[in-house]
Amino acid sequence: MPQPQKGICAEPNLHALYLMFNVIDEQDDIIRSKLAQILNIFEHYDEEHYEAMISGVVAVGTNYWMELYPGGIPKELAPFPDMHCDDRHAPVVPSDLFIQIRADRADICHAIGVDVYELLKGHVELLEQVKGFRYLDGRDLTGFVDGTENPKGMHKLDVAIVGDEDPSYTGGSYIHIQRYRHNLDNWNQVPVEKQEQIMGRTKSDDVEFLSHKKARYAHTKRTSLKDDDGNSIEILRQSMPYGNMKVQGLFFVSCAKSSRPFTQMLESMIFGDETGTYDKILDFTTAETGAAYFAPSIDFIRKQGDMS
């Protein structure tokens, strides 16, 4: 099986740097070569600073894929799903390239980011850069543990990595990102008991409520979905908090072997169930960006880079 990129299923880190670029020239052969070189940057820093637990992801936007790799397209590659309902929405802010850099040292994330930017500079426009960080014991800035329901161990590969169902793109992963901005002033005025009802789990010790005791609007209710055969619909989250003294939020990253699970979960959150009961956490956080990508295997990126 082609080797997946290390950052797809990596364990959580202390720091992250998320970079979004648009390609500004038509020299796609150069970009193909430079994406392979970015993998070399990750490997170099990983060898030099192995204690930092470095991992990375190089992903190509849905709108740019056929320009960069015109030979074919992943079966389920699709634009980010544009959804709006009342005051809840999932805006689309696409980009050509998404680079995720994670490590247990902030300086290493910065150094890798500088090298990546210097490599691409002159060919791309930097649209956005967001620094993520681990908060307390893996909590979102709302105070609740984030990613509790993530698949564990080897099951991560089953959830996040494309297999034999799409042989040309085995080892790849469908990536969706959203930058959420929290209204913590309003959230922190909500009693903890009510916050727990909204999340569907306890705040201090992260114990999930039994299904029949969850409110229909609970976040864990709206995102814990099953298919027609009763199997859980899963994604692997690689999200991290971000913020400063004025703005705080969550940089959400979803990895999956299919593009459908993310879309189904987002629909459940925004449009709700058959009664229209939506995910009430959306009363306290707003998505300001949204984009869809595909992160090919290391083998794919290197082969395409060598052919340029």
Contacts in CASP RR format, 6 or more apart in sequence:
PFRMAT RR
TARGET T0000
AUTHOR 0000-0000-0000
METHOD contacts of the structure
MODEL  1
MPQPQKGICAEPNLHALYLMFNVIDEQDDIIRSKLAQILNIFEHYDEEHY
EAMISGVVAVGTNYWMELYPGGIPKELAPFPDMHCDDRHAPVVPSDLFIQ
IRADRADICHAIGVDVYELLKGHVELLEQVKGFRYLDGRDLTGFVDGTEN
PKGMHKLDVAIVGDEDPSYTGGSYIHIQRYRHNLDNWNQVPVEKQEQIMG
RTKSDDVEFLSHKKARYAHTKRTSLKDDDGNSIEILRQSMPYGNMKVQGL
FFVSCAKSSRPFTQMLESMIFGDETGTYDKILDFTTAETGAAYFAPSIDF
IRKQGDMS
1 163 0 8 1.000
1 170 0 8 1.000
1 171 0 8 1.000
2 170 0 8 1.000
2 171 0 8 1.000
2 172 0 8 1.000
2 297 0 8 1.000
2 298 0 8 1.000
2 299 0 8 1.000
2 300 0 8 1.000
3 171 0 8 1.000
3 297 0 8 1.000
3 298 0 8 1.000
3 299 0 8 1.000
4 157 0 8 1.000
4 160 0 8 1.000
4 161 0 8 1.000
4 171 0 8 1.000
4 172 0 8 1.000
4 173 0 8 1.000
4 297 0 8 1.000
4 298 0 8 1.000
5 39 0 8 1.000
5 56 0 8 1.000
5 57 0 8 1.000
5 58 0 8 1.000
5 172 0 8 1.000
5 173 0 8 1.000
5 295 0 8 1.000
5 296 0 8 1.000
5 297 0 8 1.000
5 298 0 8 1.000
6 42 0 8 1.000
6 55 0 8 1.000
6 56 0 8 1.000
7 55 0 8 1.000
7 56 0 8 1.000
7 57 0 8 1.000
7 100 0 8 1.000
7 102 0 8 1.000
7 238 0 8 1.000
8 57 0 8 1.000
8 160 0 8 1.000
8 161 0 8 1.000
8 172 0 8 1.000
8 173 0 8 1.000
8 236 0 8 1.000
8 238 0 8 1.000
8 255 0 8 1.000
8 295 0 8 1.000
9 156 0 8 1.000
9 157 0 8 1.000
9 160 0 8 1.000
9 161 0 8 1.000
9 236 0 8 1.000
9 255 0 8 1.000
10 53 0 8 1.000
10 55 0 8 1.000
10 56 0 8 1.000
10 102 0 8 1.000
10 238 0 8 1.000
11 53 0 8 1.000
12 134 0 8 1.000
12 138 0 8 1.000
13 53 0 8 1.000
13 55 0 8 1.000
13 102 0 8 1.000
13 103 0 8 1.000
13 104 0 8 1.000
13 134 0 8 1.000
14 103 0 8 1.000
14 104 0 8 1.000
14 105 0 8 1.000
14 106 0 8 1.000
14 133 0 8 1.000
14 134 0 8 1.000
15 102 0 8 1.000
15 103 0 8 1.000
15 104 0 8 1.000
15 105 0 8 1.000
15 106 0 8 1.000
15 108 0 8 1.000
15 109 0 8 1.000
15 131 0 8 1.000
15 132 0 8 1.000
15 133 0 8 1.000
15 134 0 8 1.000
16 100 0 8 1.000
16 101 0 8 1.000
16 102 0 8 1.000
16 109 0 8 1.000
16 131 0 8 1.000
16 132 0 8 1.000
16 133 0 8 1.000
16 240 0 8 1.000
16 251 0 8 1.000
17 100 0 8 1.000
17 101 0 8 1.000
17 102 0 8 1.000
17 109 0 8 1.000
17 110 0 8 1.000
17 112 0 8 1.000
17 113 0 8 1.000
17 129 0 8 1.000
17 130 0 8 1.000
17 131 0 8 1.000
17 132 0 8 1.000
18 98 0 8 1.000
18 99 0 8 1.000
18 100 0 8 1.000
18 101 0 8 1.000
18 128 0 8 1.000
18 129 0 8 1.000
18 130 0 8 1.000
18 131 0 8 1.000
18 132 0 8 1.000
18 177 0 8 1.000
18 251 0 8 1.000
18 253 0 8 1.000
19 97 0 8 1.000
19 98 0 8 1.000
19 99 0 8 1.000
19 100 0 8 1.000
19 101 0 8 1.000
19 113 0 8 1.000
19 116 0 8 1.000
19 117 0 8 1.000
19 126 0 8 1.000
19 128 0 8 1.000
19 129 0 8 1.000
20 95 0 8 1.000
20 97 0 8 1.000
20 98 0 8 1.000
20 99 0 8 1.000
20 126 0 8 1.000
20 127 0 8 1.000
20 128 0 8 1.000
20 129 0 8 1.000
20 291 0 8 1.000
21 95 0 8 1.000
21 96 0 8 1.000
21 97 0 8 1.000
21 98 0 8 1.000
21 99 0 8 1.000
21 120 0 8 1.000
21 124 0 8 1.000
21 125 0 8 1.000
21 126 0 8 1.000
21 127 0 8 1.000
22 95 0 8 1.000
22 96 0 8 1.000
22 97 0 8 1.000
22 124 0 8 1.000
22 125 0 8 1.000
22 127 0 8 1.000
23 31 0 8 1.000
23 64 0 8 1.000
23 67 0 8 1.000
23 68 0 8 1.000
23 96 0 8 1.000
23 97 0 8 1.000
23 123 0 8 1.000
23 124 0 8 1.000
24 122 0 8 1.000
24 123 0 8 1.000
24 124 0 8 1.000
24 125 0 8 1.000
25 122 0 8 1.000
25 123 0 8 1.000
27 123 0 8 1.000
28 67 0 8 1.000
28 68 0 8 1.000
29 308 0 8 1.000
30 123 0 8 1.000
30 308 0 8 1.000
31 68 0 8 1.000
31 97 0 8 1.000
31 120 0 8 1.000
31 123 0 8 1.000
32 68 0 8 1.000
32 69 0 8 1.000
32 304 0 8 1.000
32 305 0 8 1.000
32 307 0 8 1.000
32 308 0 8 1.000
33 305 0 8 1.000
33 308 0 8 1.000
34 119 0 8 1.000
34 120 0 8 1.000
34 123 0 8 1.000
35 58 0 8 1.000
35 60 0 8 1.000
35 97 0 8 1.000
35 301 0 8 1.000
35 304 0 8 1.000
35 305 0 8 1.000
36 301 0 8 1.000
36 302 0 8 1.000
36 304 0 8 1.000
36 305 0 8 1.000
36 306 0 8 1.000
37 119 0 8 1.000
38 58 0 8 1.000
38 99 0 8 1.000
38 116 0 8 1.000
38 119 0 8 1.000
39 58 0 8 1.000
39 298 0 8 1.000
39 301 0 8 1.000
39 302 0 8 1.000
41 112 0 8 1.000
41 115 0 8 1.000
41 116 0 8 1.000
41 119 0 8 1.000
42 54 0 8 1.000
42 55 0 8 1.000
42 56 0 8 1.000
42 101 0 8 1.000
42 112 0 8 1.000
45 52 0 8 1.000
45 54 0 8 1.000
45 103 0 8 1.000
45 108 0 8 1.000
45 111 0 8 1.000
45 112 0 8 1.000
46 52 0 8 1.000
46 54 0 8 1.000
49 103 0 8 1.000
49 105 0 8 1.000
49 108 0 8 1.000
51 104 0 8 1.000
52 103 0 8 1.000
52 104 0 8 1.000
52 105 0 8 1.000
52 108 0 8 1.000
53 103 0 8 1.000
53 104 0 8 1.000
54 101 0 8 1.000
54 102 0 8 1.000
54 103 0 8 1.000
54 108 0 8 1.000
54 112 0 8 1.000
55 102 0 8 1.000
55 103 0 8 1.000
56 99 0 8 1.000
56 100 0 8 1.000
56 101 0 8 1.000
56 102 0 8 1.000
57 98 0 8 1.000
57 99 0 8 1.000
57 100 0 8 1.000
57 175 0 8 1.000
57 238 0 8 1.000
57 295 0 8 1.000
58 97 0 8 1.000
58 98 0 8 1.000
58 99 0 8 1.000
58 295 0 8 1.000
58 296 0 8 1.000
58 301 0 8 1.000
59 97 0 8 1.000
59 98 0 8 1.000
59 99 0 8 1.000
59 100 0 8 1.000
59 175 0 8 1.000
59 293 0 8 1.000
59 294 0 8 1.000
59 295 0 8 1.000
60 68 0 8 1.000
60 69 0 8 1.000
60 96 0 8 1.000
60 97 0 8 1.000
60 98 0 8 1.000
60 293 0 8 1.000
60 294 0 8 1.000
60 295 0 8 1.000
60 296 0 8 1.000
61 94 0 8 1.000
61 95 0 8 1.000
61 96 0 8 1.000
61 97 0 8 1.000
61 98 0 8 1.000
61 291 0 8 1.000
61 292 0 8 1.000
61 293 0 8 1.000
61 294 0 8 1.000
62 77 0 8 1.000
62 78 0 8 1.000
62 79 0 8 1.000
62 80 0 8 1.000
62 94 0 8 1.000
62 292 0 8 1.000
62 293 0 8 1.000
62 294 0 8 1.000
63 79 0 8 1.000
63 94 0 8 1.000
63 96 0 8 1.000
64 96 0 8 1.000
64 97 0 8 1.000
65 73 0 8 1.000
65 74 0 8 1.000
65 77 0 8 1.000
65 294 0 8 1.000
66 72 0 8 1.000
66 73 0 8 1.000
68 96 0 8 1.000
69 296 0 8 1.000
69 304 0 8 1.000
72 168 0 8 1.000
74 162 0 8 1.000
74 166 0 8 1.000
74 168 0 8 1.000
74 169 0 8 1.000
74 172 0 8 1.000
74 174 0 8 1.000
74 294 0 8 1.000
75 165 0 8 1.000
75 166 0 8 1.000
75 169 0 8 1.000
76 166 0 8 1.000
76 174 0 8 1.000
76 258 0 8 1.000
76 259 0 8 1.000
76 260 0 8 1.000
77 174 0 8 1.000
77 259 0 8 1.000
77 292 0 8 1.000
77 294 0 8 1.000
78 259 0 8 1.000
78 292 0 8 1.000
79 92 0 8 1.000
79 94 0 8 1.000
79 292 0 8 1.000
80 90 0 8 1.000
80 92 0 8 1.000
80 94 0 8 1.000
80 176 0 8 1.000
80 290 0 8 1.000
80 291 0 8 1.000
80 292 0 8 1.000
81 90 0 8 1.000
81 263 0 8 1.000
81 266 0 8 1.000
81 267 0 8 1.000
81 292 0 8 1.000
82 90 0 8 1.000
82 91 0 8 1.000
82 92 0 8 1.000
83 89 0 8 1.000
83 90 0 8 1.000
83 266 0 8 1.000
83 267 0 8 1.000
83 270 0 8 1.000
83 271 0 8 1.000
84 90 0 8 1.000
84 270 0 8 1.000
85 270 0 8 1.000
85 271 0 8 1.000
85 278 0 8 1.000
88 269 0 8 1.000
88 270 0 8 1.000
88 278 0 8 1.000
88 282 0 8 1.000
89 270 0 8 1.000
89 287 0 8 1.000
90 178 0 8 1.000
90 266 0 8 1.000
90 270 0 8 1.000
90 287 0 8 1.000
90 290 0 8 1.000
91 287 0 8 1.000
91 288 0 8 1.000
91 289 0 8 1.000
91 290 0 8 1.000
92 290 0 8 1.000
92 291 0 8 1.000
93 127 0 8 1.000
93 288 0 8 1.000
93 289 0 8 1.000
93 290 0 8 1.000
93 291 0 8 1.000
94 290 0 8 1.000
94 291 0 8 1.000
94 292 0 8 1.000
95 127 0 8 1.000
95 128 0 8 1.000
95 291 0 8 1.000
96 124 0 8 1.000
97 120 0 8 1.000
97 124 0 8 1.000
98 175 0 8 1.000
98 177 0 8 1.000
98 291 0 8 1.000
98 293 0 8 1.000
99 113 0 8 1.000
99 116 0 8 1.000
100 238 0 8 1.000
100 253 0 8 1.000
101 109 0 8 1.000
101 112 0 8 1.000
101 113 0 8 1.000
101 116 0 8 1.000
102 109 0 8 1.000
102 238 0 8 1.000
103 109 0 8 1.000
103 112 0 8 1.000
106 131 0 8 1.000
106 133 0 8 1.000
109 131 0 8 1.000
117 126 0 8 1.000
128 179 0 8 1.000
128 289 0 8 1.000
130 179 0 8 1.000
130 242 0 8 1.000
130 251 0 8 1.000
131 242 0 8 1.000
131 243 0 8 1.000
132 240 0 8 1.000
132 241 0 8 1.000
132 242 0 8 1.000
132 243 0 8 1.000
132 251 0 8 1.000
133 240 0 8 1.000
133 241 0 8 1.000
133 242 0 8 1.000
134 240 0 8 1.000
134 241 0 8 1.000
135 141 0 8 1.000
135 143 0 8 1.000
135 241 0 8 1.000
136 143 0 8 1.000
137 145 0 8 1.000
138 145 0 8 1.000
138 146 0 8 1.000
139 145 0 8 1.000
139 146 0 8 1.000
139 241 0 8 1.000
140 146 0 8 1.000
140 239 0 8 1.000
140 241 0 8 1.000
140 249 0 8 1.000
140 250 0 8 1.000
141 182 0 8 1.000
141 184 0 8 1.000
141 241 0 8 1.000
141 243 0 8 1.000
141 248 0 8 1.000
141 249 0 8 1.000
141 250 0 8 1.000
142 182 0 8 1.000
142 184 0 8 1.000
142 187 0 8 1.000
142 195 0 8 1.000
142 199 0 8 1.000
142 281 0 8 1.000
142 284 0 8 1.000
142 285 0 8 1.000
143 203 0 8 1.000
144 195 0 8 1.000
144 199 0 8 1.000
144 201 0 8 1.000
144 203 0 8 1.000
144 206 0 8 1.000
145 201 0 8 1.000
145 206 0 8 1.000
146 237 0 8 1.000
146 239 0 8 1.000
146 241 0 8 1.000
146 250 0 8 1.000
147 237 0 8 1.000
147 239 0 8 1.000
148 201 0 8 1.000
148 206 0 8 1.000
148 208 0 8 1.000
149 208 0 8 1.000
149 220 0 8 1.000
149 223 0 8 1.000
149 224 0 8 1.000
150 156 0 8 1.000
150 236 0 8 1.000
150 237 0 8 1.000
151 158 0 8 1.000
151 159 0 8 1.000
151 160 0 8 1.000
151 234 0 8 1.000
151 236 0 8 1.000
156 236 0 8 1.000
158 257 0 8 1.000
159 234 0 8 1.000
159 235 0 8 1.000
159 236 0 8 1.000
159 255 0 8 1.000
159 256 0 8 1.000
159 257 0 8 1.000
160 173 0 8 1.000
160 235 0 8 1.000
160 236 0 8 1.000
160 255 0 8 1.000
160 256 0 8 1.000
160 257 0 8 1.000
161 170 0 8 1.000
161 171 0 8 1.000
161 172 0 8 1.000
161 173 0 8 1.000
161 257 0 8 1.000
162 169 0 8 1.000
162 170 0 8 1.000
162 171 0 8 1.000
162 172 0 8 1.000
162 173 0 8 1.000
162 174 0 8 1.000
162 257 0 8 1.000
163 170 0 8 1.000
163 171 0 8 1.000
163 257 0 8 1.000
164 170 0 8 1.000
165 257 0 8 1.000
169 294 0 8 1.000
169 296 0 8 1.000
169 297 0 8 1.000
169 300 0 8 1.000
170 297 0 8 1.000
171 296 0 8 1.000
171 297 0 8 1.000
171 300 0 8 1.000
172 257 0 8 1.000
172 294 0 8 1.000
172 295 0 8 1.000
172 296 0 8 1.000
172 297 0 8 1.000
172 300 0 8 1.000
173 255 0 8 1.000
173 256 0 8 1.000
173 257 0 8 1.000
173 294 0 8 1.000
173 295 0 8 1.000
174 255 0 8 1.000
174 256 0 8 1.000
174 257 0 8 1.000
174 258 0 8 1.000
174 259 0 8 1.000
174 262 0 8 1.000
174 292 0 8 1.000
174 293 0 8 1.000
174 294 0 8 1.000
174 295 0 8 1.000
175 253 0 8 1.000
175 254 0 8 1.000
175 255 0 8 1.000
175 292 0 8 1.000
175 293 0 8 1.000
175 294 0 8 1.000
175 295 0 8 1.000
176 252 0 8 1.000
176 253 0 8 1.000
176 254 0 8 1.000
176 259 0 8 1.000
176 262 0 8 1.000
176 290 0 8 1.000
176 291 0 8 1.000
176 292 0 8 1.000
176 293 0 8 1.000
177 251 0 8 1.000
177 252 0 8 1.000
177 253 0 8 1.000
177 254 0 8 1.000
177 289 0 8 1.000
177 290 0 8 1.000
177 291 0 8 1.000
177 293 0 8 1.000
178 251 0 8 1.000
178 252 0 8 1.000
178 287 0 8 1.000
178 289 0 8 1.000
178 290 0 8 1.000
179 242 0 8 1.000
179 249 0 8 1.000
179 250 0 8 1.000
179 251 0 8 1.000
179 252 0 8 1.000
179 287 0 8 1.000
179 288 0 8 1.000
179 289 0 8 1.000
179 290 0 8 1.000
180 249 0 8 1.000
180 250 0 8 1.000
180 251 0 8 1.000
180 252 0 8 1.000
180 285 0 8 1.000
180 286 0 8 1.000
180 287 0 8 1.000
180 288 0 8 1.000
181 247 0 8 1.000
181 248 0 8 1.000
181 249 0 8 1.000
181 285 0 8 1.000
181 286 0 8 1.000
181 288 0 8 1.000
182 248 0 8 1.000
182 249 0 8 1.000
182 250 0 8 1.000
182 284 0 8 1.000
182 285 0 8 1.000
183 284 0 8 1.000
183 285 0 8 1.000
183 286 0 8 1.000
184 248 0 8 1.000
186 283 0 8 1.000
186 284 0 8 1.000
187 195 0 8 1.000
187 284 0 8 1.000
190 198 0 8 1.000
190 284 0 8 1.000
192 203 0 8 1.000
195 203 0 8 1.000
196 202 0 8 1.000
196 203 0 8 1.000
196 209 0 8 1.000
197 215 0 8 1.000
197 218 0 8 1.000
198 215 0 8 1.000
198 217 0 8 1.000
198 218 0 8 1.000
198 219 0 8 1.000
198 280 0 8 1.000
198 281 0 8 1.000
198 284 0 8 1.000
199 218 0 8 1.000
199 219 0 8 1.000
199 220 0 8 1.000
199 281 0 8 1.000
200 208 0 8 1.000
200 209 0 8 1.000
200 214 0 8 1.000
200 215 0 8 1.000
200 218 0 8 1.000
200 219 0 8 1.000
200 220 0 8 1.000
200 221 0 8 1.000
201 207 0 8 1.000
201 208 0 8 1.000
201 209 0 8 1.000
201 220 0 8 1.000
202 209 0 8 1.000
208 220 0 8 1.000
209 218 0 8 1.000
209 220 0 8 1.000
211 221 0 8 1.000
214 220 0 8 1.000
214 221 0 8 1.000
215 221 0 8 1.000
215 280 0 8 1.000
216 273 0 8 1.000
216 275 0 8 1.000
216 277 0 8 1.000
217 277 0 8 1.000
217 278 0 8 1.000
217 279 0 8 1.000
217 280 0 8 1.000
218 279 0 8 1.000
218 280 0 8 1.000
219 269 0 8 1.000
219 279 0 8 1.000
219 280 0 8 1.000
219 281 0 8 1.000
222 265 0 8 1.000
222 268 0 8 1.000
222 269 0 8 1.000
222 272 0 8 1.000
222 273 0 8 1.000
222 278 0 8 1.000
222 279 0 8 1.000
223 265 0 8 1.000
223 268 0 8 1.000
223 269 0 8 1.000
223 279 0 8 1.000
224 232 0 8 1.000
225 232 0 8 1.000
225 233 0 8 1.000
225 261 0 8 1.000
225 264 0 8 1.000
225 265 0 8 1.000
225 268 0 8 1.000
226 232 0 8 1.000
226 233 0 8 1.000
227 233 0 8 1.000
233 260 0 8 1.000
233 261 0 8 1.000
233 264 0 8 1.000
233 265 0 8 1.000
234 256 0 8 1.000
234 261 0 8 1.000
235 254 0 8 1.000
235 255 0 8 1.000
235 256 0 8 1.000
235 261 0 8 1.000
235 262 0 8 1.000
235 265 0 8 1.000
236 254 0 8 1.000
236 255 0 8 1.000
236 256 0 8 1.000
237 252 0 8 1.000
237 253 0 8 1.000
237 254 0 8 1.000
237 255 0 8 1.000
238 253 0 8 1.000
238 254 0 8 1.000
238 255 0 8 1.000
239 250 0 8 1.000
239 251 0 8 1.000
239 252 0 8 1.000
239 253 0 8 1.000
240 250 0 8 1.000
240 251 0 8 1.000
240 253 0 8 1.000
241 248 0 8 1.000
241 249 0 8 1.000
241 250 0 8 1.000
241 251 0 8 1.000
242 248 0 8 1.000
242 249 0 8 1.000
242 250 0 8 1.000
242 251 0 8 1.000
243 249 0 8 1.000
249 285 0 8 1.000
250 285 0 8 1.000
254 261 0 8 1.000
254 262 0 8 1.000
255 295 0 8 1.000
256 262 0 8 1.000
259 292 0 8 1.000
268 279 0 8 1.000
269 278 0 8 1.000
269 279 0 8 1.000
269 281 0 8 1.000
269 282 0 8 1.000
270 278 0 8 1.000
270 279 0 8 1.000
270 282 0 8 1.000
271 278 0 8 1.000
272 278 0 8 1.000
272 279 0 8 1.000
296 304 0 8 1.000
END
